[in-house]
Amino acid sequence: MSSGVDETVAYSVQKRRLRRWRIGAIAAVAVSVMIAGRYGQQSGNGSWRNGAGKSTPHLVQLKVHGMIGSDVSRWTKALADADKDQNVKGLLLDIDSPGGAVTGGEELHDAVERFAHDKPVVTTMGGMGASAGYMIALPSKRIFAERSTLTGSIGVLMEAPEFSGILSKIGVNVQELVSGPLKGQPSLTKPISPEGHVMLQGVVSNLYDQFVAMVVTGRHMPEDKVRSLADGRPYTGEQALKVGLIDSIGGQEDARNWLSKASGLSGEPKIVTIGEERKTFTLKRRIFGWFGGQVMSWLGLDADIFLPQTHAAIDGAVSIWKP
């Protein structure tokens, strides 16, 4: 009987030790992630990498590739920080984007404009710099594009699917209570009313007017000329140069040479990339991917809740070129 009690006590002791070991392992993972996060804030957000220190006069580069989402705070903060840094002498804006959310484009445009008020900015466009992608280039002192770059596409789009035809065929009716005749438009379950169409077209037209005003200011063009160009069509780089939407045909090297001279830096100044997603996100995924699955299962949690979502969310009206 005593032997059975001893075994039970020994088992309980081992179980407590195992529990403490698990808690220690979880704490170690948490500390590792916290340290990696702090390191990322120091080396990722500003990307002061490859020996390019803050104490050395240098240029910065911001890459805007792909769809522009509604949340561009990562880029706008990086621009604000670089603008405050006295050792940052200019900005190379690297764009390869078909556009995206109007709000995101507007916020990024304004952030570039604030930077350009203090220091020279040059834009280089890759395959695309259209719609909201073109919008953010407008405060630049000079815009370079390749001959084949698709740019322009100045305009705003708002669209919504509508399934009333399908729903009526399968006998589904949606009852809707609204506080006013224009509430709930556009709707998935009924066509836009004539009054709703007028209202929504007014919203799109106002956003379009704001875009036109940015082009007028950024490109120093008369409004009537801008409106004649801003019918939504894309332009190749060669076409855009002829109508004044860009300044030069050229690529990264041409833009860097121009910016070096404009910023007053001799030789080949260092260029530091800012606003990139922290590399520590990859480290965190590797940590959780290696043994975090078991650790998180002990806690009954999903590791994904600790990782940020990196997709570009687009809400509201968009300014985008769609072939």
Backbone bond lengths (Angstrom), bond angles and torsions (degrees), N, CA, C in turn:
res aa  C-N    CA-C-N  psi(-1)  N-CA   C-N-CA  omega(-1)  CA-C   N-CA-C  phi
1 M - - - 1.471 - - 1.520 110.67 -
2 S 1.377 113.85 -41.91 1.470 119.14 179.12 1.509 110.84 -63.53
3 S 1.352 115.85 -36.55 1.464 120.08 179.36 1.525 110.87 -62.95
4 G 1.330 116.94 -40.45 1.466 120.16 179.04 1.510 111.86 -63.81
5 V 1.366 115.94 -40.42 1.462 120.13 178.21 1.516 110.54 -63.62
6 D 1.352 115.60 -42.45 1.470 119.65 179.75 1.529 111.49 -61.32
7 E 1.340 115.08 -41.14 1.462 118.45 179.13 1.526 110.72 -64.14
8 T 1.335 115.43 -40.12 1.469 118.83 179.59 1.520 110.88 -63.90
9 V 1.343 116.51 -43.38 1.465 121.12 179.19 1.518 110.15 -63.46
10 A 1.346 116.51 -44.16 1.467 120.24 -179.81 1.522 110.89 -61.93
11 Y 1.348 115.58 -41.26 1.460 119.91 178.87 1.525 110.93 -62.66
12 S 1.349 116.76 -41.54 1.463 120.78 179.42 1.522 111.04 -63.98
13 V 1.345 116.06 -40.79 1.469 119.80 178.88 1.520 110.58 -62.80
14 Q 1.350 116.24 -45.81 1.459 119.71 179.54 1.527 111.58 -62.91
15 K 1.326 116.03 -37.35 1.462 120.02 -179.94 1.525 110.58 -65.72
16 R 1.364 116.37 -40.39 1.470 119.45 177.99 1.520 110.51 -65.77
17 R 1.340 116.81 -39.95 1.457 120.30 178.68 1.529 110.70 -63.12
18 L 1.335 116.55 -41.53 1.457 120.77 179.36 1.529 110.74 -64.51
19 R 1.346 115.56 -38.38 1.462 119.45 178.80 1.519 110.78 -64.78
20 R 1.365 115.03 -42.30 1.470 118.50 178.13 1.526 111.35 -64.02
21 W 1.335 116.93 -38.55 1.461 120.67 178.66 1.533 110.77 -63.01
22 R 1.338 115.45 -41.40 1.462 119.16 179.36 1.528 111.18 -64.67
23 I 1.338 115.30 -42.42 1.472 118.93 178.31 1.520 110.15 -62.02
24 G 1.343 116.04 -41.14 1.458 119.72 177.94 1.511 112.29 -62.77
25 A 1.346 116.84 -40.17 1.465 120.67 179.12 1.523 111.00 -65.07
26 I 1.334 116.85 -41.78 1.459 121.18 178.29 1.523 110.32 -62.98
27 A 1.347 115.96 -42.73 1.466 119.70 178.73 1.520 110.95 -62.71
28 A 1.342 116.86 -39.10 1.461 120.56 179.28 1.522 110.98 -63.05
29 V 1.331 116.69 -42.75 1.463 120.22 177.72 1.528 110.47 -61.85
30 A 1.348 115.78 -45.21 1.467 119.72 -178.98 1.518 111.28 -60.94
31 V 1.344 117.00 -43.65 1.461 120.71 178.82 1.521 111.03 -63.08
32 S 1.353 116.86 -41.20 1.459 120.83 179.70 1.517 111.22 -61.40
33 V 1.330 115.85 -43.40 1.467 119.81 179.92 1.520 110.78 -66.00
34 M 1.345 116.98 -40.25 1.465 120.34 179.34 1.521 111.02 -63.38
35 I 1.356 115.86 -43.28 1.467 119.44 178.71 1.519 110.41 -63.62
36 A 1.343 116.44 -41.97 1.460 119.86 178.82 1.513 111.01 -63.48
37 G 1.344 116.88 -38.03 1.462 120.29 178.38 1.504 112.43 -64.23
38 R 1.359 116.23 -41.67 1.461 119.36 178.34 1.515 111.52 -65.65
39 Y 1.343 115.50 -39.70 1.454 119.15 178.05 1.522 110.23 -63.45
40 G 1.357 115.50 -38.36 1.459 119.35 179.59 1.504 111.83 -64.81
41 Q 1.356 117.01 -36.43 1.447 119.23 178.95 1.524 110.88 -65.32
42 Q 1.337 115.63 -33.30 1.449 118.69 -178.23 1.522 111.87 -80.75
43 S 1.362 116.86 -37.98 1.458 119.27 -173.69 1.516 113.85 -109.43
44 G 1.359 118.26 -17.61 1.451 119.38 -175.26 1.498 113.71 -94.28
45 N 1.336 117.12 -46.54 1.451 120.09 -174.19 1.509 112.02 -64.53
46 G 1.335 116.69 -41.79 1.456 119.28 178.33 1.504 112.69 -92.68
47 S 1.340 117.33 -17.21 1.452 123.22 -178.32 1.520 111.84 52.31
48 W 1.327 116.35 46.05 1.466 119.59 175.50 1.523 106.68 -81.36
49 R 1.315 116.98 76.53 1.446 121.64 -170.48 1.517 110.91 -114.68
50 N 1.339 113.82 176.07 1.456 122.28 174.39 1.516 112.56 53.90
51 G 1.332 116.71 36.78 1.456 120.37 175.48 1.509 114.51 80.55
52 A 1.321 117.86 2.61 1.466 119.52 -179.65 1.519 108.06 -85.37
53 G 1.332 117.41 96.34 1.457 121.55 -175.62 1.508 111.86 -86.79
54 K 1.330 115.28 160.85 1.455 120.38 179.47 1.524 111.89 -67.20
55 S 1.319 117.18 -21.60 1.463 120.07 -175.81 1.524 112.76 -80.41
56 T 1.340 117.40 -6.60 1.459 121.53 -177.44 1.525 110.46 -105.47
57 P 1.329 118.36 130.23 1.471 119.26 175.21 1.524 110.67 -57.09
58 H 1.312 116.85 131.26 1.459 120.51 -175.65 1.523 109.89 -157.57
59 L 1.317 115.04 175.12 1.461 122.84 175.78 1.524 108.56 -107.46
60 V 1.327 116.65 159.43 1.458 120.77 175.33 1.520 109.69 -120.59
61 Q 1.308 114.79 154.59 1.462 121.79 179.12 1.522 109.39 -127.08
62 L 1.323 116.04 133.48 1.461 121.79 175.81 1.520 108.13 -118.34
63 K 1.332 115.90 121.35 1.458 121.12 -179.97 1.522 109.83 -98.00
64 V 1.332 116.03 121.91 1.463 121.72 174.59 1.520 106.26 -116.40
65 H 1.313 115.62 93.45 1.463 122.12 -177.35 1.520 109.39 -115.90
66 G 1.317 116.59 140.01 1.456 120.92 178.49 1.522 112.15 83.79
67 M 1.325 114.74 -165.28 1.455 121.47 -176.95 1.525 111.79 -67.17
68 I 1.313 116.14 139.31 1.460 121.72 176.04 1.529 108.07 -91.89
69 G 1.311 117.32 118.69 1.450 121.32 -178.27 1.517 113.01 -87.08
70 S 1.311 115.52 -177.34 1.468 120.86 179.27 1.518 111.59 -74.75
71 D 1.330 117.12 -29.28 1.464 121.54 -179.28 1.530 108.96 -102.33
72 V 1.319 116.53 107.87 1.473 121.62 179.28 1.520 110.42 -117.88
73 S 1.334 116.80 23.30 1.466 121.13 -174.06 1.523 112.09 -61.96
74 R 1.340 116.73 -30.81 1.466 119.19 178.91 1.527 110.45 -60.97
75 W 1.330 116.40 -40.69 1.464 121.33 -179.70 1.527 111.85 -76.29
76 T 1.335 116.97 -43.47 1.461 118.80 -177.67 1.527 111.92 -65.52
77 K 1.341 116.95 -36.27 1.462 120.12 177.62 1.526 110.77 -67.20
78 A 1.331 116.08 -41.85 1.460 119.63 179.15 1.533 110.50 -61.69
79 L 1.318 117.04 -39.32 1.467 120.68 178.34 1.527 111.10 -66.35
80 A 1.337 116.08 -42.09 1.470 119.46 179.77 1.524 110.97 -63.62
81 D 1.330 117.05 -41.89 1.468 120.82 178.97 1.521 111.07 -64.37
82 A 1.328 116.73 -42.19 1.466 120.65 -179.80 1.519 111.08 -67.61
83 D 1.319 116.67 -34.59 1.468 120.32 179.24 1.523 110.96 -64.88
84 K 1.338 116.56 -35.65 1.464 120.73 -179.49 1.529 112.37 -75.39
85 D 1.312 117.56 -22.16 1.458 122.19 -176.94 1.527 109.68 -77.35
86 Q 1.311 117.44 116.06 1.460 121.51 -176.97 1.524 112.66 -66.76
87 N 1.325 117.67 -20.76 1.458 120.52 -179.90 1.525 113.04 -85.50
88 V 1.323 117.14 -7.12 1.461 120.77 173.51 1.525 107.66 -86.72
89 K 1.330 116.22 120.75 1.462 121.19 -172.26 1.523 114.20 -106.53
90 G 1.318 117.69 -7.63 1.460 119.49 179.62 1.513 111.37 179.37
91 L 1.334 115.70 168.69 1.457 122.44 -175.78 1.520 111.09 -127.04
92 L 1.330 115.66 130.64 1.463 122.79 170.06 1.522 107.04 -103.28
93 L 1.313 116.76 112.42 1.461 122.56 -179.14 1.526 108.26 -96.38
94 D 1.320 115.97 111.46 1.464 123.08 -175.68 1.532 108.44 -101.56
95 I 1.343 116.54 108.48 1.464 121.34 -174.34 1.521 110.61 -113.88
96 D 1.311 115.20 131.66 1.462 122.08 169.43 1.519 106.37 -146.46
97 S 1.328 116.01 80.08 1.462 121.54 -169.92 1.527 110.85 -147.66
98 P 1.348 116.90 140.78 1.463 120.42 174.25 1.526 112.77 -82.95
99 G 1.331 116.79 -3.16 1.461 121.21 -177.31 1.514 111.39 114.10
100 G 1.318 115.66 -152.08 1.465 119.74 -178.94 1.511 111.04 157.96
101 A 1.322 115.90 -137.24 1.461 121.64 -175.95 1.530 110.90 -68.52
102 V 1.320 116.16 135.55 1.460 120.59 178.28 1.527 110.65 -62.37
103 T 1.325 116.63 -42.88 1.458 120.25 -178.85 1.522 111.43 -63.11
104 G 1.329 117.08 -44.49 1.456 120.28 177.83 1.515 111.63 -62.54
105 G 1.339 116.73 -42.36 1.457 120.47 177.98 1.518 112.23 -63.03
106 E 1.334 116.27 -40.96 1.462 120.59 -179.86 1.533 110.91 -65.02
107 E 1.332 117.36 -44.95 1.465 120.37 -179.33 1.521 111.19 -63.37
108 L 1.317 115.79 -41.53 1.460 119.40 -179.82 1.522 110.78 -70.21
109 H 1.320 117.28 -38.71 1.471 121.30 175.04 1.515 110.60 -57.05
110 D 1.324 116.67 -46.84 1.467 120.47 -177.85 1.526 111.41 -66.29
111 A 1.343 116.69 -35.99 1.469 119.99 178.46 1.528 110.74 -66.91
112 V 1.333 116.82 -41.36 1.464 120.48 176.60 1.528 110.11 -65.44
113 E 1.313 116.57 -38.43 1.467 120.95 179.85 1.527 111.31 -63.27
114 R 1.339 116.96 -41.29 1.463 120.18 177.74 1.529 110.55 -63.58
115 F 1.322 116.27 -41.79 1.470 120.29 178.11 1.525 109.62 -63.57
116 A 1.336 116.69 -44.72 1.468 121.30 -176.90 1.520 112.20 -65.90
117 H 1.316 116.87 -20.77 1.460 120.17 177.61 1.522 110.67 -67.26
118 D 1.344 117.17 -26.91 1.461 122.15 -176.40 1.524 113.59 -106.25
119 K 1.332 117.00 -31.77 1.466 120.76 -172.33 1.521 109.90 -142.79
120 P 1.346 117.68 154.27 1.468 119.89 -178.02 1.526 112.82 -66.98
121 V 1.324 114.98 143.03 1.464 122.33 178.11 1.523 108.43 -128.91
122 V 1.318 116.79 134.21 1.452 121.95 173.78 1.524 107.86 -125.77
123 T 1.324 116.23 142.89 1.459 121.59 178.83 1.514 109.97 -114.00
124 T 1.314 115.61 138.08 1.457 121.83 170.87 1.518 107.87 -122.99
125 M 1.325 116.57 135.45 1.460 121.77 -178.51 1.516 110.28 -112.20
126 G 1.335 115.30 137.77 1.450 121.19 176.81 1.514 110.68 -89.81
127 G 1.335 115.86 -123.31 1.456 119.46 -179.66 1.513 113.30 -66.47
128 M 1.351 116.33 -33.68 1.463 120.69 -178.14 1.517 110.99 -142.36
129 G 1.315 114.41 146.01 1.455 122.31 168.64 1.514 106.22 -151.40
130 A 1.332 115.81 63.13 1.458 121.67 -169.23 1.518 111.93 -111.97
131 S 1.341 114.65 157.49 1.469 122.99 176.63 1.531 110.75 51.96
132 A 1.347 118.45 -120.62 1.470 119.31 179.53 1.519 111.12 -62.53
133 G 1.341 117.29 -25.42 1.452 120.70 174.94 1.515 111.68 -66.76
134 Y 1.328 116.99 -34.24 1.462 121.01 174.40 1.533 110.61 -76.11
135 M 1.312 115.95 -35.79 1.466 121.14 -179.61 1.517 111.99 -54.46
136 I 1.329 117.00 -44.90 1.461 119.78 -174.69 1.523 112.10 -73.82
137 A 1.343 117.36 -15.62 1.466 120.60 178.83 1.525 111.98 -82.56
138 L 1.314 118.09 -15.73 1.462 121.55 -169.54 1.528 115.32 -61.39
139 P 1.336 120.93 -33.94 1.468 118.37 179.27 1.530 114.04 -74.42
140 S 1.333 118.34 -5.09 1.466 121.08 -177.06 1.523 111.32 -65.66
141 K 1.318 115.34 148.58 1.460 120.51 175.08 1.527 110.78 -71.03
142 R 1.330 115.95 -29.18 1.456 120.28 179.17 1.524 109.33 -150.01
143 I 1.337 115.74 138.79 1.459 122.11 179.63 1.521 109.09 -118.24
144 F 1.338 115.92 122.39 1.456 122.56 175.24 1.530 108.56 -105.24
145 A 1.316 116.05 144.99 1.463 121.59 173.83 1.518 108.83 -147.85
146 E 1.319 115.64 156.40 1.453 120.31 173.48 1.529 109.20 -76.44
147 R 1.305 117.03 162.71 1.467 119.50 178.86 1.525 111.44 -61.91
148 S 1.318 116.24 -32.38 1.464 120.77 -177.16 1.524 113.73 -93.47
149 T 1.331 117.76 -1.41 1.466 120.29 179.48 1.526 110.29 -59.97
150 L 1.326 116.85 138.66 1.463 121.23 172.51 1.515 108.20 -96.26
151 T 1.312 116.15 119.78 1.460 120.70 -176.97 1.524 109.48 -137.02
152 G 1.331 116.67 -170.63 1.461 119.19 -176.99 1.510 110.88 75.09
153 S 1.351 116.47 -121.40 1.464 122.21 -175.65 1.526 109.97 51.44
154 I 1.332 114.48 49.92 1.465 121.26 -176.16 1.521 109.08 -77.42
155 G 1.309 116.71 113.84 1.449 120.43 -179.23 1.507 111.37 169.84
156 V 1.332 115.84 177.79 1.466 122.91 -176.57 1.521 108.60 -133.45
157 L 1.303 115.70 141.58 1.457 122.13 -177.90 1.517 110.28 -126.84
158 M 1.337 116.01 136.47 1.458 121.69 171.22 1.521 107.41 -134.48
159 E 1.310 116.75 123.31 1.458 119.68 179.96 1.517 109.93 -140.74
160 A 1.326 115.18 153.43 1.463 120.73 179.47 1.525 108.65 -148.28
161 P 1.325 119.25 132.60 1.470 120.92 176.28 1.519 110.65 -68.61
162 E 1.323 115.88 154.82 1.467 120.54 -177.99 1.518 107.82 -142.86
163 F 1.357 117.22 124.04 1.460 122.39 -169.86 1.524 113.26 -115.01
164 S 1.313 118.83 20.98 1.461 119.56 -175.52 1.531 112.23 -62.08
165 G 1.348 117.78 -35.36 1.458 120.46 179.92 1.517 112.05 -63.18
166 I 1.329 116.18 -45.76 1.469 120.43 179.29 1.519 110.53 -66.47
167 L 1.332 116.76 -42.84 1.465 120.16 -178.00 1.517 111.64 -62.50
168 S 1.336 117.90 -38.68 1.463 120.30 -179.67 1.524 111.72 -67.11
169 K 1.344 116.33 -32.18 1.464 119.89 -179.89 1.521 112.29 -70.36
170 I 1.321 116.28 -29.96 1.472 118.55 -179.57 1.532 111.60 -100.19
171 G 1.340 116.15 8.90 1.455 120.23 173.36 1.504 115.13 77.00
172 V 1.334 117.89 29.09 1.456 121.23 179.48 1.526 109.13 -106.35
173 N 1.321 115.83 124.56 1.463 121.57 176.77 1.523 109.27 -116.78
174 V 1.317 116.78 138.60 1.458 121.67 179.23 1.521 108.45 -111.37
175 Q 1.330 115.89 120.58 1.458 121.14 177.45 1.529 108.34 -91.25
176 E 1.299 116.38 128.29 1.458 120.54 -174.88 1.525 110.36 -127.78
177 L 1.319 115.48 130.61 1.456 121.61 174.75 1.514 108.28 -110.14
178 V 1.332 116.91 126.84 1.459 120.82 -176.77 1.520 109.37 -129.58
179 S 1.341 114.90 155.36 1.459 120.17 -179.25 1.525 112.49 -81.49
180 G 1.327 116.84 -15.51 1.458 121.10 179.40 1.514 110.04 -161.35
181 P 1.337 117.74 162.21 1.467 121.35 -173.89 1.520 113.97 -62.91
182 L 1.340 118.23 -21.69 1.458 120.70 -178.00 1.523 112.68 -100.96
183 K 1.335 116.92 -0.25 1.448 120.40 177.02 1.528 109.34 -78.19
184 G 1.320 116.64 139.29 1.452 119.76 178.20 1.509 114.31 84.56
185 Q 1.343 116.85 16.39 1.456 119.27 177.28 1.523 109.41 -119.82
186 P 1.336 116.93 133.88 1.464 128.03 1.79 1.520 112.61 -72.80
187 S 1.330 115.66 161.92 1.460 121.62 -176.67 1.527 109.81 -129.27
188 L 1.329 115.01 149.46 1.467 120.05 176.61 1.517 111.91 -76.05
189 T 1.342 116.84 -18.19 1.461 119.87 -169.32 1.518 114.29 -112.03
190 K 1.336 118.09 -0.12 1.462 119.28 177.48 1.526 109.46 -155.89
191 P 1.328 116.91 152.91 1.458 119.92 179.42 1.528 110.85 -65.65
192 I 1.328 114.98 156.69 1.463 119.66 176.11 1.525 109.20 -68.84
193 S 1.314 116.47 133.55 1.460 120.78 177.95 1.528 109.99 -72.71
194 P 1.334 118.94 161.08 1.466 120.53 176.57 1.525 112.37 -55.33
195 E 1.350 116.17 -41.07 1.460 119.62 178.43 1.526 111.29 -66.39
196 G 1.342 116.02 -39.54 1.455 120.14 178.03 1.512 112.01 -65.48
197 H 1.318 116.66 -37.49 1.465 120.68 178.37 1.522 110.51 -62.43
198 V 1.328 116.36 -44.08 1.467 120.54 178.46 1.525 110.59 -62.00
199 M 1.334 116.05 -43.24 1.461 120.64 -178.91 1.534 111.39 -63.08
200 L 1.327 117.05 -48.82 1.464 121.10 -177.85 1.526 111.53 -68.35
201 Q 1.327 116.71 -35.99 1.463 119.22 176.60 1.526 110.33 -64.63
202 G 1.334 116.33 -33.02 1.460 119.79 176.43 1.518 111.59 -65.30
203 V 1.338 117.18 -38.22 1.463 121.07 177.21 1.522 110.26 -63.84
204 V 1.338 115.90 -48.24 1.467 120.38 -179.84 1.526 110.54 -61.77
205 S 1.330 117.12 -42.22 1.465 121.01 -178.88 1.525 111.46 -64.11
206 N 1.332 116.59 -37.72 1.458 119.32 178.79 1.525 111.29 -67.40
207 L 1.335 117.10 -41.52 1.460 120.53 176.89 1.525 110.69 -64.19
208 Y 1.319 115.77 -37.47 1.469 120.41 177.21 1.525 110.60 -63.95
209 D 1.329 116.95 -43.06 1.471 120.71 178.12 1.524 110.99 -59.42
210 Q 1.335 116.68 -38.84 1.467 120.28 178.15 1.531 110.51 -64.01
211 F 1.323 116.55 -41.43 1.466 121.26 178.84 1.532 109.81 -62.84
212 V 1.323 116.37 -45.86 1.472 120.97 179.00 1.523 110.63 -58.55
213 A 1.333 116.53 -42.46 1.461 120.43 179.52 1.526 111.31 -61.60
214 M 1.344 117.32 -37.09 1.463 120.54 176.98 1.526 111.16 -63.32
215 V 1.347 115.71 -40.78 1.464 119.66 179.77 1.521 110.42 -67.49
216 V 1.321 116.96 -42.24 1.472 121.36 178.44 1.520 110.55 -57.10
217 T 1.326 116.38 -46.50 1.468 121.09 -178.66 1.527 111.62 -71.22
218 G 1.330 116.11 -45.84 1.454 119.84 -174.78 1.513 114.08 -71.23
219 R 1.333 116.89 -36.84 1.462 120.41 -176.04 1.525 112.46 -102.53
220 H 1.340 117.38 0.25 1.473 122.00 177.28 1.533 110.66 54.91
221 M 1.315 114.27 50.92 1.460 121.26 -178.82 1.522 110.72 -116.66
222 P 1.333 117.85 152.27 1.466 119.82 171.80 1.535 110.33 -64.88
223 E 1.308 115.97 147.04 1.463 119.88 -176.52 1.520 112.43 -61.33
224 D 1.340 117.23 -39.49 1.459 118.74 -178.34 1.526 112.02 -63.80
225 K 1.343 117.46 -34.45 1.461 119.76 176.90 1.526 110.72 -68.95
226 V 1.343 115.72 -41.69 1.464 118.85 179.02 1.518 110.52 -60.68
227 R 1.321 117.28 -44.25 1.464 120.26 -178.46 1.531 111.30 -65.52
228 S 1.320 117.16 -31.30 1.460 119.12 177.45 1.520 111.63 -69.28
229 L 1.334 116.88 -26.29 1.457 121.56 178.66 1.522 112.40 -90.83
230 A 1.341 115.82 -23.76 1.468 121.28 -170.73 1.516 111.67 -95.27
231 D 1.331 115.81 59.53 1.468 119.25 176.34 1.520 111.61 -103.77
232 G 1.325 116.59 16.82 1.458 121.49 177.55 1.508 114.46 94.95
233 R 1.327 117.90 -10.85 1.465 119.16 -175.73 1.526 111.45 -73.91
234 P 1.336 117.77 147.03 1.456 120.53 172.21 1.526 110.06 -84.47
235 Y 1.312 115.72 155.75 1.458 122.51 175.74 1.522 108.76 -124.52
236 T 1.320 116.41 144.25 1.457 118.53 169.13 1.521 107.85 -72.61
237 G 1.324 116.42 165.04 1.454 118.94 177.96 1.510 112.21 -57.65
238 E 1.316 116.12 -39.01 1.464 120.96 179.88 1.519 110.71 -64.72
239 Q 1.330 117.25 -43.34 1.468 121.01 177.44 1.518 111.37 -66.59
240 A 1.338 116.66 -41.27 1.463 121.14 -178.10 1.519 111.48 -63.47
241 L 1.331 116.69 -35.39 1.456 120.15 178.04 1.524 111.04 -64.32
242 K 1.312 116.89 -41.19 1.469 121.25 -177.73 1.521 112.28 -65.75
243 V 1.339 117.26 -32.38 1.470 119.63 -177.50 1.522 112.52 -98.25
244 G 1.340 117.46 -0.42 1.457 120.38 173.93 1.509 116.63 90.62
245 L 1.336 117.42 13.94 1.463 119.08 179.24 1.527 112.23 -81.51
246 I 1.328 117.52 -21.02 1.461 122.01 172.56 1.526 108.33 -131.27
247 D 1.335 116.49 173.31 1.464 120.41 -176.19 1.519 114.29 -104.35
248 S 1.344 117.42 -33.99 1.458 119.68 -173.45 1.520 110.72 -151.25
249 I 1.332 114.37 152.27 1.457 120.44 168.27 1.526 107.02 -88.86
250 G 1.318 116.57 126.93 1.459 120.15 -178.26 1.506 110.68 171.77
251 G 1.332 115.02 173.03 1.451 121.05 -177.91 1.511 112.96 -120.12
252 Q 1.320 115.39 -155.80 1.462 122.25 -175.29 1.532 112.10 -58.05
253 E 1.318 116.39 -46.19 1.465 119.15 -176.58 1.521 111.53 -63.79
254 D 1.332 116.94 -40.98 1.466 120.50 178.02 1.522 110.60 -62.36
255 A 1.330 116.21 -42.65 1.459 120.11 -179.69 1.520 111.31 -65.91
256 R 1.329 117.30 -41.13 1.467 120.54 178.91 1.526 111.41 -63.57
257 N 1.333 116.37 -42.59 1.467 119.72 179.14 1.522 111.26 -62.49
258 W 1.335 115.76 -41.68 1.470 119.44 179.52 1.529 110.35 -64.00
259 L 1.338 115.97 -44.54 1.461 120.10 -176.83 1.525 111.27 -67.59
260 S 1.321 117.83 -36.31 1.471 120.73 178.82 1.523 110.29 -60.18
261 K 1.315 116.13 -43.67 1.464 119.88 179.55 1.532 110.96 -69.61
262 A 1.332 116.03 -42.66 1.469 119.67 -177.94 1.523 111.84 -65.52
263 S 1.323 117.01 -30.47 1.464 120.83 -178.46 1.529 112.88 -87.96
264 G 1.336 116.91 -9.08 1.456 120.60 178.64 1.506 114.49 79.87
265 L 1.329 117.50 17.38 1.462 121.04 178.66 1.529 109.47 -95.95
266 S 1.301 116.34 132.16 1.462 121.17 -178.22 1.523 110.79 -91.81
267 G 1.336 115.28 163.20 1.457 119.99 178.32 1.517 111.53 69.02
268 E 1.321 116.33 -142.84 1.457 122.48 177.86 1.524 108.79 -112.94
269 P 1.321 117.79 91.61 1.465 120.14 -177.54 1.528 112.02 -66.21
270 K 1.319 114.67 153.79 1.458 120.33 177.13 1.526 109.87 -69.03
271 I 1.313 115.22 142.65 1.468 121.38 176.65 1.522 107.93 -120.51
272 V 1.305 116.03 120.02 1.461 122.24 -177.91 1.525 108.90 -107.59
273 T 1.320 116.03 128.41 1.464 121.09 178.60 1.528 110.12 -80.37
274 I 1.313 116.53 130.17 1.464 122.01 179.67 1.530 109.46 -117.59
275 G 1.331 114.73 163.48 1.460 120.72 172.79 1.511 115.67 73.11
276 E 1.338 117.93 14.50 1.452 119.24 178.30 1.516 110.74 -81.02
277 E 1.334 115.54 154.68 1.464 120.30 175.88 1.516 108.62 -64.24
278 R 1.309 116.31 138.82 1.458 120.45 -176.68 1.516 111.63 -60.43
279 K 1.327 114.46 134.37 1.454 119.63 177.34 1.518 111.67 -68.65
280 T 1.339 116.37 -17.58 1.468 118.93 -179.43 1.515 111.35 -67.26
281 F 1.334 118.96 -19.22 1.449 120.05 175.72 1.526 109.80 -60.78
282 T 1.342 115.76 -41.46 1.457 119.81 177.18 1.523 110.57 -64.05
283 L 1.343 116.71 -41.09 1.463 120.65 178.27 1.516 110.56 -61.00
284 K 1.326 116.62 -43.10 1.459 119.66 179.78 1.523 110.65 -62.01
285 R 1.331 116.23 -41.97 1.461 119.22 179.89 1.528 110.66 -63.70
286 R 1.348 115.38 -37.60 1.458 118.17 179.01 1.527 111.03 -66.79
287 I 1.346 115.74 -39.40 1.459 119.48 178.81 1.520 110.22 -60.83
288 F 1.342 115.39 -50.13 1.454 118.98 -178.12 1.527 110.94 -69.54
289 G 1.331 116.55 -32.98 1.452 119.39 -179.07 1.515 112.60 -69.61
290 W 1.327 117.24 -27.70 1.467 121.49 -176.30 1.518 111.75 -77.41
291 F 1.321 116.33 -60.87 1.459 117.38 179.88 1.527 111.76 -136.22
292 G 1.322 115.58 4.56 1.466 118.08 -178.09 1.509 113.59 -68.21
293 G 1.363 116.27 -27.19 1.455 118.03 179.94 1.512 111.92 -58.01
294 Q 1.332 116.13 -43.65 1.462 119.64 179.61 1.521 111.01 -69.85
295 V 1.357 115.82 -42.26 1.463 119.09 -179.59 1.519 110.18 -60.47
296 M 1.378 116.65 -47.17 1.451 119.23 -177.82 1.525 111.63 -68.12
297 S 1.340 116.63 -29.51 1.459 118.35 177.98 1.524 111.14 -66.96
298 W 1.344 116.76 -32.46 1.469 119.48 175.15 1.522 110.63 -60.67
299 L 1.343 114.73 -36.26 1.463 119.28 -179.61 1.521 112.66 -85.47
300 G 1.324 116.24 -11.73 1.461 119.30 -177.54 1.508 112.67 73.57
301 L 1.364 116.96 30.18 1.460 121.27 -177.34 1.513 110.70 -119.92
302 D 1.321 115.99 161.52 1.458 122.51 176.72 1.517 108.35 -100.28
303 A 1.338 117.66 125.22 1.462 121.24 -177.07 1.515 112.12 -61.51
304 D 1.341 117.83 -25.90 1.456 119.86 -176.22 1.521 112.46 -63.01
305 I 1.341 117.70 -21.93 1.460 118.29 -178.20 1.519 111.26 -70.12
306 F 1.337 117.07 -15.60 1.451 120.50 179.47 1.524 112.59 -91.67
307 L 1.326 117.09 -5.26 1.453 120.73 -175.93 1.522 109.81 -109.22
308 P 1.343 117.68 138.68 1.456 120.70 -177.76 1.522 111.80 -74.54
309 Q 1.311 115.88 152.25 1.454 120.46 174.08 1.524 107.80 -84.91
310 T 1.343 116.94 133.75 1.454 120.08 -173.31 1.521 112.82 -111.26
311 H 1.335 118.10 3.33 1.454 118.03 -179.57 1.519 109.93 -73.84
312 A 1.350 116.01 155.95 1.458 121.00 -179.04 1.521 108.83 -87.94
313 A 1.320 117.16 104.82 1.460 120.99 178.04 1.520 109.56 -79.05
314 I 1.331 116.22 132.85 1.453 121.05 -179.30 1.516 108.56 -121.29
315 D 1.310 116.38 118.80 1.454 122.16 179.52 1.521 109.12 -120.25
316 G 1.341 116.02 148.70 1.459 120.45 173.56 1.518 112.28 76.68
317 A 1.350 114.77 -155.29 1.456 121.21 -177.87 1.527 109.94 -68.84
318 V 1.339 115.06 151.01 1.450 119.76 -179.21 1.519 110.11 -124.71
319 S 1.316 114.89 153.09 1.453 122.04 171.31 1.513 105.63 -124.22
320 I 1.323 115.42 98.23 1.461 120.34 -170.37 1.517 109.08 -147.83
321 W 1.326 115.26 146.35 1.458 119.30 174.34 1.506 108.85 -95.28
322 K 1.352 116.05 124.32 1.463 121.35 -179.92 1.521 108.52 -122.50
323 P 1.349 117.84 115.74 1.476 119.60 179.63 1.519 111.31 -67.33
